[in-house]
Amino acid sequence: MTASGVRTDGDGAAQLVEHLFRRQSGQLVATLTRVLGARHVALAEDAVQDALVAALQTWPFRGVPDRPEAWLFQVARNRARDRLRHGRMVGARAARLPVAPPVAGADGDARLRGETEPLSDDQLGLMSLTCHPALTADARVALTLRLVGGFSVAEIARAGLASATTVAQRLVRAKRQLREIDAAFGVPAGAALTDRLASMQASVYLLFNEGYAATAGDQLVRRDVAGEALRLGRLLAAHPDTGTPASWALLSLMLLHAARFDARVGEDGVPFLLDAQDRSRWDGALAAEGLRALDRAASGEVVSAYHLEAGIAACHVTAPSWEATDWPAILSLYDDLLALTGSPVVAVNRSIALAHVEGPLAGLAALDPVTSDARLAGLHWLPAVQGALWRDAGERGRALAAFRAARALAGTLPERRWLDVQISALA
């Protein structure tokens, strides 16, 4: 493997490894797990992590390889073989470890558009394994985000509204359980797959959410993460055993949100909310694909949360202007969604729709039941919405206090910039 001669500093190498990790880690872990066996999923994960550490240690000094993805795979393969030998397990399994990456990489925009090479069932098999019914529902989602999505423990904690300590404990227990029961790798048939599908869908949904609105960093939209979620969502929808109406509704929801990516952040890094977005910059092809997926989702009799959320997104995408938005229809969908999920995040979003129908004070009153919900503690979204509603109600002092509270909690630079604009306008 020759080096390209392109040298980077430590920060540049770290950014490149992070980018490749988001694109490749799930594929590498999936292939290694298939060959080693499901009970060695922790070994596969460790081998991929070792490869990433090796890249951080060598690339700044020796240059980036011509094929960095293949370099990572080869190092991970060698690490796995070394660990197998060390554990006196060398043999046919170690010899059968593949020598090349299973798929070619693609950039974030290509993944959003679905312009990636066809995948084997390796990653679907890994998702099925991480969503094994022997694991708790929370453990399934956490393990899928960790192994398939490449999430850190902190990212999983934020996405799942849990503490990092709790997430770490879930991951350790889940991998131990899979080893103890000697779970099989691959996509099961019939009822066995049905039992796992809801967790597989939930994991893809949380993965997309992190790409749509990052919880940390200097970017609001993470196209590589969202693109990975869309790729997995398309895989779920297209597979004959997992392509249920709920899978199609999930895909529709992600596509309709991804269609607005180009209009969500200005050149100065300040986010644009829906009322300020240039709708001519929305991606018509992604929106059309999302609406077609929503039509496919209507074939069943069960209405899932993904159906309702996709319906809300469709109301926004099909509105010719902000002023023409059908807020009563959106509020009705939020009513059904809140009744179905009981989610405090849904309650916060519903308050916005209610404010557009009945006024900001009605929206604020609807937030009262969730202001003390522990699941929202430490999240900036609740005080940010309160600030906007107090501002619209003419309560400048209360709005300013709420925006400042949100500013102290905001996890990304674009969110802090948006809140700075609101605070400056009021102060």
TORKOL-4160 file (C-alpha; in steps of 0.2 Angstrom, whole numbers, padded with zeros to 4 digits, m for minus):
427
<pt num="1" X="0000" Y="0000" Z="0000"/>
<pt num="2" X="0008" Y="0016" Z="m0006"/>
<pt num="3" X="0006" Y="0033" Z="0002"/>
<pt num="4" X="m0001" Y="0047" Z="m0008"/>
<pt num="5" X="0012" Y="0059" Z="m0002"/>
<pt num="6" X="m0002" Y="0070" Z="0005"/>
<pt num="7" X="0003" Y="0075" Z="0023"/>
<pt num="8" X="m0009" Y="0082" Z="0036"/>
<pt num="9" X="m0007" Y="0090" Z="0053"/>
<pt num="10" X="m0014" Y="0081" Z="0068"/>
<pt num="11" X="m0031" Y="0090" Z="0066"/>
<pt num="12" X="m0032" Y="0086" Z="0048"/>
<pt num="13" X="m0029" Y="0068" Z="0051"/>
<pt num="14" X="m0041" Y="0067" Z="0065"/>
<pt num="15" X="m0055" Y="0075" Z="0054"/>
<pt num="16" X="m0051" Y="0063" Z="0040"/>
<pt num="17" X="m0052" Y="0048" Z="0051"/>
<pt num="18" X="m0068" Y="0054" Z="0058"/>
<pt num="19" X="m0075" Y="0056" Z="0041"/>
<pt num="20" X="m0070" Y="0038" Z="0036"/>
<pt num="21" X="m0075" Y="0031" Z="0052"/>
<pt num="22" X="m0093" Y="0037" Z="0049"/>
<pt num="23" X="m0093" Y="0030" Z="0031"/>
<pt num="24" X="m0084" Y="0014" Z="0034"/>
<pt num="25" X="m0084" Y="0008" Z="0052"/>
<pt num="26" X="m0101" Y="m0001" Z="0051"/>
<pt num="27" X="m0096" Y="m0010" Z="0035"/>
<pt num="28" X="m0080" Y="m0016" Z="0043"/>
<pt num="29" X="m0087" Y="m0022" Z="0059"/>
<pt num="30" X="m0101" Y="m0031" Z="0049"/>
<pt num="31" X="m0089" Y="m0040" Z="0038"/>
<pt num="32" X="m0077" Y="m0045" Z="0052"/>
<pt num="33" X="m0092" Y="m0051" Z="0063"/>
<pt num="34" X="m0099" Y="m0062" Z="0049"/>
<pt num="35" X="m0083" Y="m0071" Z="0047"/>
<pt num="36" X="m0078" Y="m0072" Z="0065"/>
<pt num="37" X="m0095" Y="m0076" Z="0071"/>
<pt num="38" X="m0107" Y="m0066" Z="0081"/>
<pt num="39" X="m0100" Y="m0070" Z="0098"/>
<pt num="40" X="m0084" Y="m0061" Z="0093"/>
<pt num="41" X="m0093" Y="m0045" Z="0088"/>
<pt num="42" X="m0083" Y="m0036" Z="0102"/>
<pt num="43" X="m0067" Y="m0042" Z="0094"/>
<pt num="44" X="m0072" Y="m0035" Z="0077"/>
<pt num="45" X="m0076" Y="m0018" Z="0085"/>
<pt num="46" X="m0060" Y="m0017" Z="0094"/>
<pt num="47" X="m0050" Y="m0022" Z="0078"/>
<pt num="48" X="m0058" Y="m0008" Z="0069"/>
<pt num="49" X="m0055" Y="0004" Z="0083"/>
<pt num="50" X="m0037" Y="m0001" Z="0083"/>
<pt num="51" X="m0036" Y="0003" Z="0064"/>
<pt num="52" X="m0042" Y="0020" Z="0067"/>
<pt num="53" X="m0030" Y="0024" Z="0081"/>
<pt num="54" X="m0016" Y="0017" Z="0070"/>
<pt num="55" X="m0022" Y="0030" Z="0056"/>
<pt num="56" X="m0021" Y="0044" Z="0068"/>
<pt num="57" X="m0003" Y="0039" Z="0074"/>
<pt num="58" X="0004" Y="0036" Z="0056"/>
<pt num="59" X="m0005" Y="0047" Z="0043"/>
<pt num="60" X="0001" Y="0064" Z="0049"/>
<pt num="61" X="0019" Y="0058" Z="0047"/>
<pt num="62" X="0019" Y="0046" Z="0033"/>
<pt num="63" X="0005" Y="0053" Z="0022"/>
<pt num="64" X="m0013" Y="0048" Z="0018"/>
<pt num="65" X="m0013" Y="0031" Z="0009"/>
<pt num="66" X="m0020" Y="0031" Z="m0009"/>
<pt num="67" X="m0035" Y="0021" Z="m0003"/>
<pt num="68" X="m0037" Y="0025" Z="0015"/>
<pt num="69" X="m0053" Y="0014" Z="0016"/>
<pt num="70" X="m0043" Y="m0001" Z="0011"/>
<pt num="71" X="m0029" Y="0003" Z="0022"/>
<pt num="72" X="m0041" Y="0004" Z="0037"/>
<pt num="73" X="m0049" Y="m0013" Z="0032"/>
<pt num="74" X="m0032" Y="m0021" Z="0030"/>
<pt num="75" X="m0026" Y="m0015" Z="0047"/>
<pt num="76" X="m0042" Y="m0020" Z="0056"/>
<pt num="77" X="m0041" Y="m0037" Z="0047"/>
<pt num="78" X="m0023" Y="m0039" Z="0054"/>
<pt num="79" X="m0028" Y="m0034" Z="0071"/>
<pt num="80" X="m0042" Y="m0047" Z="0072"/>
<pt num="81" X="m0030" Y="m0060" Z="0066"/>
<pt num="82" X="m0017" Y="m0056" Z="0079"/>
<pt num="83" X="m0030" Y="m0056" Z="0093"/>
<pt num="84" X="m0036" Y="m0073" Z="0087"/>
<pt num="85" X="m0019" Y="m0080" Z="0087"/>
<pt num="86" X="m0016" Y="m0073" Z="0104"/>
<pt num="87" X="m0031" Y="m0081" Z="0111"/>
<pt num="88" X="m0026" Y="m0098" Z="0103"/>
<pt num="89" X="m0041" Y="m0097" Z="0091"/>
<pt num="90" X="m0031" Y="m0096" Z="0075"/>
<pt num="91" X="m0037" Y="m0107" Z="0061"/>
<pt num="92" X="m0050" Y="m0108" Z="0047"/>
<pt num="93" X="m0059" Y="m0092" Z="0053"/>
<pt num="94" X="m0044" Y="m0082" Z="0054"/>
<pt num="95" X="m0038" Y="m0088" Z="0037"/>
<pt num="96" X="m0055" Y="m0083" Z="0029"/>
<pt num="97" X="m0054" Y="m0065" Z="0034"/>
<pt num="98" X="m0057" Y="m0055" Z="0018"/>
<pt num="99" X="m0042" Y="m0045" Z="0011"/>
<pt num="100" X="m0052" Y="m0030" Z="0004"/>
<pt num="101" X="m0066" Y="m0019" Z="0009"/>
<pt num="102" X="m0083" Y="m0026" Z="0006"/>
<pt num="103" X="m0090" Y="m0010" Z="m0003"/>
<pt num="104" X="m0083" Y="0006" Z="m0010"/>
<pt num="105" X="m0086" Y="0022" Z="m0001"/>
<pt num="106" X="m0096" Y="0037" Z="m0006"/>
<pt num="107" X="m0098" Y="0055" Z="m0001"/>
<pt num="108" X="m0112" Y="0062" Z="0010"/>
<pt num="109" X="m0121" Y="0070" Z="m0005"/>
<pt num="110" X="m0120" Y="0053" Z="m0015"/>
<pt num="111" X="m0127" Y="0044" Z="m0001"/>
<pt num="112" X="m0142" Y="0056" Z="0001"/>
<pt num="113" X="m0146" Y="0053" Z="m0017"/>
<pt num="114" X="m0144" Y="0034" Z="m0016"/>
<pt num="115" X="m0129" Y="0034" Z="m0028"/>
<pt num="116" X="m0119" Y="0021" Z="m0019"/>
<pt num="117" X="m0115" Y="0003" Z="m0025"/>
<pt num="118" X="m0126" Y="m0011" Z="m0020"/>
<pt num="119" X="m0123" Y="m0018" Z="m0003"/>
<pt num="120" X="m0122" Y="m0036" Z="0003"/>
<pt num="121" X="m0132" Y="m0041" Z="0017"/>
<pt num="122" X="m0118" Y="m0039" Z="0030"/>
<pt num="123" X="m0124" Y="m0023" Z="0037"/>
<pt num="124" X="m0142" Y="m0029" Z="0038"/>
<pt num="125" X="m0136" Y="m0045" Z="0046"/>
<pt num="126" X="m0126" Y="m0034" Z="0059"/>
<pt num="127" X="m0141" Y="m0024" Z="0062"/>
<pt num="128" X="m0152" Y="m0039" Z="0065"/>
<pt num="129" X="m0138" Y="m0046" Z="0077"/>
<pt num="130" X="m0138" Y="m0029" Z="0087"/>
<pt num="131" X="m0157" Y="m0030" Z="0088"/>
<pt num="132" X="m0158" Y="m0047" Z="0095"/>
<pt num="133" X="m0173" Y="m0050" Z="0105"/>
<pt num="134" X="m0163" Y="m0056" Z="0120"/>
<pt num="135" X="m0157" Y="m0038" Z="0123"/>
<pt num="136" X="m0168" Y="m0025" Z="0130"/>
<pt num="137" X="m0175" Y="m0012" Z="0118"/>
<pt num="138" X="m0163" Y="0002" Z="0124"/>
<pt num="139" X="m0148" Y="m0010" Z="0123"/>
<pt num="140" X="m0153" Y="m0014" Z="0105"/>
<pt num="141" X="m0154" Y="0004" Z="0099"/>
<pt num="142" X="m0138" Y="0008" Z="0109"/>
<pt num="143" X="m0128" Y="m0006" Z="0101"/>
<pt num="144" X="m0134" Y="m0003" Z="0084"/>
<pt num="145" X="m0129" Y="0015" Z="0085"/>
<pt num="146" X="m0112" Y="0010" Z="0091"/>
<pt num="147" X="m0108" Y="m0004" Z="0080"/>
<pt num="148" X="m0117" Y="0000" Z="0064"/>
<pt num="149" X="m0118" Y="0019" Z="0065"/>
<pt num="150" X="m0101" Y="0022" Z="0073"/>
<pt num="151" X="m0108" Y="0033" Z="0087"/>
<pt num="152" X="m0098" Y="0038" Z="0102"/>
<pt num="153" X="m0105" Y="0034" Z="0119"/>
<pt num="154" X="m0109" Y="0053" Z="0122"/>
<pt num="155" X="m0118" Y="0054" Z="0105"/>
<pt num="156" X="m0129" Y="0039" Z="0110"/>
<pt num="157" X="m0133" Y="0046" Z="0127"/>
<pt num="158" X="m0139" Y="0063" Z="0119"/>
<pt num="159" X="m0149" Y="0054" Z="0105"/>
<pt num="160" X="m0157" Y="0042" Z="0118"/>
<pt num="161" X="m0159" Y="0055" Z="0132"/>
<pt num="162" X="m0149" Y="0045" Z="0144"/>
<pt num="163" X="m0133" Y="0047" Z="0154"/>
<pt num="164" X="m0116" Y="0042" Z="0146"/>
<pt num="165" X="m0113" Y="0030" Z="0161"/>
<pt num="166" X="m0130" Y="0021" Z="0158"/>
<pt num="167" X="m0126" Y="0019" Z="0139"/>
<pt num="168" X="m0109" Y="0012" Z="0143"/>
<pt num="169" X="m0116" Y="m0001" Z="0154"/>
<pt num="170" X="m0129" Y="m0006" Z="0142"/>
<pt num="171" X="m0116" Y="m0008" Z="0128"/>
<pt num="172" X="m0105" Y="m0019" Z="0140"/>
<pt num="173" X="m0120" Y="m0030" Z="0145"/>
<pt num="174" X="m0127" Y="m0032" Z="0127"/>
<pt num="175" X="m0111" Y="m0038" Z="0120"/>
<pt num="176" X="m0109" Y="m0050" Z="0135"/>
<pt num="177" X="m0126" Y="m0057" Z="0132"/>
<pt num="178" X="m0123" Y="m0060" Z="0113"/>
<pt num="179" X="m0107" Y="m0069" Z="0117"/>
<pt num="180" X="m0116" Y="m0080" Z="0131"/>
<pt num="181" X="m0131" Y="m0085" Z="0120"/>
<pt num="182" X="m0119" Y="m0088" Z="0105"/>
<pt num="183" X="m0131" Y="m0078" Z="0094"/>
<pt num="184" X="m0131" Y="m0081" Z="0075"/>
<pt num="185" X="m0126" Y="m0068" Z="0062"/>
<pt num="186" X="m0137" Y="m0065" Z="0048"/>
<pt num="187" X="m0155" Y="m0060" Z="0044"/>
<pt num="188" X="m0168" Y="m0072" Z="0051"/>
<pt num="189" X="m0184" Y="m0076" Z="0043"/>
<pt num="190" X="m0202" Y="m0073" Z="0048"/>
<pt num="191" X="m0207" Y="m0069" Z="0066"/>
<pt num="192" X="m0189" Y="m0069" Z="0072"/>
<pt num="193" X="m0185" Y="m0054" Z="0060"/>
<pt num="194" X="m0202" Y="m0045" Z="0064"/>
<pt num="195" X="m0197" Y="m0045" Z="0083"/>
<pt num="196" X="m0181" Y="m0035" Z="0078"/>
<pt num="197" X="m0187" Y="m0024" Z="0065"/>
<pt num="198" X="m0194" Y="m0010" Z="0076"/>
<pt num="199" X="m0177" Y="m0008" Z="0085"/>
<pt num="200" X="m0168" Y="m0008" Z="0068"/>
<pt num="201" X="m0180" Y="0006" Z="0062"/>
<pt num="202" X="m0177" Y="0016" Z="0078"/>
<pt num="203" X="m0159" Y="0015" Z="0076"/>
<pt num="204" X="m0159" Y="0022" Z="0059"/>
<pt num="205" X="m0171" Y="0035" Z="0064"/>
<pt num="206" X="m0159" Y="0041" Z="0078"/>
<pt num="207" X="m0144" Y="0040" Z="0066"/>
<pt num="208" X="m0153" Y="0052" Z="0054"/>
<pt num="209" X="m0158" Y="0064" Z="0068"/>
<pt num="210" X="m0139" Y="0066" Z="0073"/>
<pt num="211" X="m0136" Y="0070" Z="0054"/>
<pt num="212" X="m0151" Y="0082" Z="0053"/>
<pt num="213" X="m0147" Y="0092" Z="0069"/>
<pt num="214" X="m0130" Y="0087" Z="0076"/>
<pt num="215" X="m0129" Y="0088" Z="0095"/>
<pt num="216" X="m0111" Y="0094" Z="0096"/>
<pt num="217" X="m0098" Y="0102" Z="0085"/>
<pt num="218" X="m0097" Y="0116" Z="0073"/>
<pt num="219" X="m0109" Y="0110" Z="0060"/>
<pt num="220" X="m0128" Y="0109" Z="0062"/>
<pt num="221" X="m0130" Y="0097" Z="0047"/>
<pt num="222" X="m0119" Y="0081" Z="0046"/>
<pt num="223" X="m0122" Y="0075" Z="0028"/>
<pt num="224" X="m0111" Y="0060" Z="0031"/>
<pt num="225" X="m0121" Y="0054" Z="0046"/>
<pt num="226" X="m0138" Y="0058" Z="0037"/>
<pt num="227" X="m0132" Y="0049" Z="0021"/>
<pt num="228" X="m0127" Y="0034" Z="0031"/>
<pt num="229" X="m0145" Y="0033" Z="0039"/>
<pt num="230" X="m0153" Y="0036" Z="0022"/>
<pt num="231" X="m0142" Y="0022" Z="0014"/>
<pt num="232" X="m0148" Y="0010" Z="0028"/>
<pt num="233" X="m0166" Y="0016" Z="0027"/>
<pt num="234" X="m0166" Y="0012" Z="0008"/>
<pt num="235" X="m0159" Y="m0005" Z="0012"/>
<pt num="236" X="m0172" Y="m0008" Z="0025"/>
<pt num="237" X="m0186" Y="m0003" Z="0013"/>
<pt num="238" X="m0180" Y="m0012" Z="m0002"/>
<pt num="239" X="m0177" Y="m0029" Z="0007"/>
<pt num="240" X="m0191" Y="m0041" Z="0004"/>
<pt num="241" X="m0192" Y="m0045" Z="0023"/>
<pt num="242" X="m0190" Y="m0028" Z="0030"/>
<pt num="243" X="m0199" Y="m0017" Z="0018"/>
<pt num="244" X="m0214" Y="m0015" Z="0028"/>
<pt num="245" X="m0225" Y="0001" Z="0028"/>
<pt num="246" X="m0216" Y="0008" Z="0043"/>
<pt num="247" X="m0199" Y="0006" Z="0034"/>
<pt num="248" X="m0206" Y="0015" Z="0019"/>
<pt num="249" X="m0213" Y="0029" Z="0031"/>
<pt num="250" X="m0196" Y="0030" Z="0040"/>
<pt num="251" X="m0187" Y="0032" Z="0023"/>
<pt num="252" X="m0200" Y="0045" Z="0017"/>
<pt num="253" X="m0198" Y="0055" Z="0033"/>
<pt num="254" X="m0179" Y="0055" Z="0031"/>
<pt num="255" X="m0180" Y="0060" Z="0013"/>
<pt num="256" X="m0192" Y="0074" Z="0015"/>
<pt num="257" X="m0181" Y="0082" Z="0029"/>
<pt num="258" X="m0165" Y="0079" Z="0019"/>
<pt num="259" X="m0173" Y="0088" Z="0004"/>
<pt num="260" X="m0171" Y="0104" Z="0014"/>
<pt num="261" X="m0153" Y="0103" Z="0019"/>
<pt num="262" X="m0146" Y="0115" Z="0007"/>
<pt num="263" X="m0158" Y="0129" Z="0014"/>
<pt num="264" X="m0155" Y="0126" Z="0032"/>
<pt num="265" X="m0139" Y="0135" Z="0036"/>
<pt num="266" X="m0133" Y="0152" Z="0029"/>
<pt num="267" X="m0115" Y="0156" Z="0023"/>
<pt num="268" X="m0111" Y="0163" Z="0040"/>
<pt num="269" X="m0116" Y="0147" Z="0049"/>
<pt num="270" X="m0132" Y="0153" Z="0056"/>
<pt num="271" X="m0147" Y="0141" Z="0054"/>
<pt num="272" X="m0162" Y="0146" Z="0045"/>
<pt num="273" X="m0179" Y="0140" Z="0052"/>
<pt num="274" X="m0193" Y="0135" Z="0040"/>
<pt num="275" X="m0200" Y="0152" Z="0039"/>
<pt num="276" X="m0184" Y="0160" Z="0033"/>
<pt num="277" X="m0178" Y="0146" Z="0021"/>
<pt num="278" X="m0176" Y="0149" Z="0003"/>
<pt num="279" X="m0188" Y="0136" Z="m0004"/>
<pt num="280" X="m0180" Y="0136" Z="m0021"/>
<pt num="281" X="m0165" Y="0128" Z="m0014"/>
<pt num="282" X="m0175" Y="0113" Z="m0008"/>
<pt num="283" X="m0170" Y="0097" Z="m0017"/>
<pt num="284" X="m0185" Y="0093" Z="m0028"/>
<pt num="285" X="m0179" Y="0076" Z="m0032"/>
<pt num="286" X="m0177" Y="0070" Z="m0014"/>
<pt num="287" X="m0194" Y="0078" Z="m0010"/>
<pt num="288" X="m0202" Y="0068" Z="m0024"/>
<pt num="289" X="m0193" Y="0052" Z="m0019"/>
<pt num="290" X="m0199" Y="0055" Z="m0001"/>
<pt num="291" X="m0217" Y="0058" Z="m0007"/>
<pt num="292" X="m0217" Y="0042" Z="m0017"/>
<pt num="293" X="m0210" Y="0033" Z="m0002"/>
<pt num="294" X="m0225" Y="0040" Z="0008"/>
<pt num="295" X="m0237" Y="0033" Z="m0005"/>
<pt num="296" X="m0228" Y="0016" Z="m0003"/>
<pt num="297" X="m0230" Y="0017" Z="0016"/>
<pt num="298" X="m0249" Y="0019" Z="0014"/>
<pt num="299" X="m0251" Y="0001" Z="0009"/>
<pt num="300" X="m0254" Y="m0006" Z="0027"/>
<pt num="301" X="m0267" Y="m0004" Z="0040"/>
<pt num="302" X="m0256" Y="0001" Z="0055"/>
<pt num="303" X="m0251" Y="0019" Z="0057"/>
<pt num="304" X="m0234" Y="0021" Z="0065"/>
<pt num="305" X="m0225" Y="0036" Z="0072"/>
<pt num="306" X="m0215" Y="0037" Z="0056"/>
<pt num="307" X="m0231" Y="0039" Z="0046"/>
<pt num="308" X="m0236" Y="0053" Z="0056"/>
<pt num="309" X="m0219" Y="0062" Z="0056"/>
<pt num="310" X="m0218" Y="0059" Z="0037"/>
<pt num="311" X="m0235" Y="0067" Z="0036"/>
<pt num="312" X="m0230" Y="0082" Z="0045"/>
<pt num="313" X="m0214" Y="0084" Z="0034"/>
<pt num="314" X="m0225" Y="0082" Z="0019"/>
<pt num="315" X="m0236" Y="0096" Z="0024"/>
<pt num="316" X="m0221" Y="0107" Z="0025"/>
<pt num="317" X="m0213" Y="0102" Z="0009"/>
<pt num="318" X="m0229" Y="0103" Z="m0001"/>
<pt num="319" X="m0233" Y="0120" Z="0005"/>
<pt num="320" X="m0230" Y="0133" Z="m0008"/>
<pt num="321" X="m0224" Y="0146" Z="0005"/>
<pt num="322" X="m0223" Y="0148" Z="0024"/>
<pt num="323" X="m0239" Y="0158" Z="0025"/>
<pt num="324" X="m0248" Y="0144" Z="0015"/>
<pt num="325" X="m0243" Y="0131" Z="0028"/>
<pt num="326" X="m0258" Y="0120" Z="0034"/>
<pt num="327" X="m0255" Y="0122" Z="0053"/>
<pt num="328" X="m0272" Y="0114" Z="0058"/>
<pt num="329" X="m0267" Y="0098" Z="0048"/>
<pt num="330" X="m0250" Y="0098" Z="0056"/>
<pt num="331" X="m0257" Y="0101" Z="0074"/>
<pt num="332" X="m0269" Y="0086" Z="0071"/>
<pt num="333" X="m0255" Y="0075" Z="0066"/>
<pt num="334" X="m0245" Y="0081" Z="0081"/>
<pt num="335" X="m0260" Y="0077" Z="0092"/>
<pt num="336" X="m0260" Y="0059" Z="0086"/>
<pt num="337" X="m0241" Y="0058" Z="0087"/>
<pt num="338" X="m0241" Y="0064" Z="0105"/>
<pt num="339" X="m0255" Y="0051" Z="0110"/>
<pt num="340" X="m0245" Y="0037" Z="0102"/>
<pt num="341" X="m0228" Y="0041" Z="0109"/>
<pt num="342" X="m0230" Y="0052" Z="0124"/>
<pt num="343" X="m0213" Y="0059" Z="0120"/>
<pt num="344" X="m0208" Y="0076" Z="0128"/>
<pt num="345" X="m0199" Y="0081" Z="0112"/>
<pt num="346" X="m0215" Y="0078" Z="0102"/>
<pt num="347" X="m0224" Y="0089" Z="0115"/>
<pt num="348" X="m0212" Y="0103" Z="0112"/>
<pt num="349" X="m0214" Y="0102" Z="0094"/>
<pt num="350" X="m0233" Y="0101" Z="0095"/>
<pt num="351" X="m0233" Y="0118" Z="0105"/>
<pt num="352" X="m0226" Y="0127" Z="0090"/>
<pt num="353" X="m0240" Y="0120" Z="0079"/>
<pt num="354" X="m0252" Y="0125" Z="0092"/>
<pt num="355" X="m0245" Y="0142" Z="0094"/>
<pt num="356" X="m0248" Y="0145" Z="0075"/>
<pt num="357" X="m0266" Y="0140" Z="0077"/>
<pt num="358" X="m0271" Y="0147" Z="0093"/>
<pt num="359" X="m0257" Y="0159" Z="0098"/>
<pt num="360" X="m0241" Y="0159" Z="0107"/>
<pt num="361" X="m0249" Y="0159" Z="0125"/>
<pt num="362" X="m0258" Y="0143" Z="0120"/>
<pt num="363" X="m0241" Y="0136" Z="0115"/>
<pt num="364" X="m0233" Y="0141" Z="0131"/>
<pt num="365" X="m0247" Y="0133" Z="0141"/>
<pt num="366" X="m0245" Y="0117" Z="0132"/>
<pt num="367" X="m0227" Y="0116" Z="0137"/>
<pt num="368" X="m0231" Y="0117" Z="0156"/>
<pt num="369" X="m0232" Y="0098" Z="0158"/>
<pt num="370" X="m0215" Y="0095" Z="0151"/>
<pt num="371" X="m0205" Y="0109" Z="0158"/>
<pt num="372" X="m0199" Y="0098" Z="0173"/>
<pt num="373" X="m0197" Y="0082" Z="0162"/>
<pt num="374" X="m0180" Y="0075" Z="0167"/>
<pt num="375" X="m0178" Y="0068" Z="0149"/>
<pt num="376" X="m0177" Y="0086" Z="0143"/>
<pt num="377" X="m0164" Y="0092" Z="0156"/>
<pt num="378" X="m0149" Y="0099" Z="0148"/>
<pt num="379" X="m0156" Y="0101" Z="0131"/>
<pt num="380" X="m0157" Y="0118" Z="0124"/>
<pt num="381" X="m0173" Y="0115" Z="0113"/>
<pt num="382" X="m0186" Y="0118" Z="0126"/>
<pt num="383" X="m0180" Y="0135" Z="0132"/>
<pt num="384" X="m0176" Y="0140" Z="0114"/>
<pt num="385" X="m0195" Y="0137" Z="0110"/>
<pt num="386" X="m0200" Y="0145" Z="0126"/>
<pt num="387" X="m0190" Y="0161" Z="0121"/>
<pt num="388" X="m0198" Y="0161" Z="0103"/>
<pt num="389" X="m0215" Y="0160" Z="0110"/>
<pt num="390" X="m0212" Y="0173" Z="0124"/>
<pt num="391" X="m0205" Y="0185" Z="0111"/>
<pt num="392" X="m0221" Y="0182" Z="0100"/>
<pt num="393" X="m0232" Y="0185" Z="0115"/>
<pt num="394" X="m0223" Y="0202" Z="0117"/>
<pt num="395" X="m0214" Y="0197" Z="0134"/>
<pt num="396" X="m0197" Y="0203" Z="0129"/>
<pt num="397" X="m0189" Y="0200" Z="0146"/>
<pt num="398" X="m0195" Y="0183" Z="0148"/>
<pt num="399" X="m0190" Y="0179" Z="0130"/>
<pt num="400" X="m0172" Y="0186" Z="0133"/>
<pt num="401" X="m0170" Y="0175" Z="0149"/>
<pt num="402" X="m0176" Y="0159" Z="0140"/>
<pt num="403" X="m0164" Y="0162" Z="0125"/>
<pt num="404" X="m0150" Y="0165" Z="0137"/>
<pt num="405" X="m0154" Y="0149" Z="0146"/>
<pt num="406" X="m0154" Y="0140" Z="0129"/>
<pt num="407" X="m0138" Y="0148" Z="0124"/>
<pt num="408" X="m0129" Y="0140" Z="0139"/>
<pt num="409" X="m0136" Y="0123" Z="0134"/>
<pt num="410" X="m0133" Y="0123" Z="0115"/>
<pt num="411" X="m0121" Y="0110" Z="0109"/>
<pt num="412" X="m0117" Y="0116" Z="0092"/>
<pt num="413" X="m0109" Y="0132" Z="0086"/>
<pt num="414" X="m0123" Y="0135" Z="0073"/>
<pt num="415" X="m0136" Y="0134" Z="0087"/>
<pt num="416" X="m0126" Y="0146" Z="0098"/>
<pt num="417" X="m0125" Y="0158" Z="0083"/>
<pt num="418" X="m0144" Y="0158" Z="0080"/>
<pt num="419" X="m0147" Y="0161" Z="0099"/>
<pt num="420" X="m0134" Y="0175" Z="0099"/>
<pt num="421" X="m0144" Y="0183" Z="0085"/>
<pt num="422" X="m0161" Y="0181" Z="0095"/>
<pt num="423" X="m0153" Y="0188" Z="0111"/>
<pt num="424" X="m0145" Y="0203" Z="0101"/>
<pt num="425" X="m0161" Y="0207" Z="0093"/>
<pt num="426" X="m0170" Y="0208" Z="0110"/>
<pt num="427" X="m0156" Y="0216" Z="0120"/>
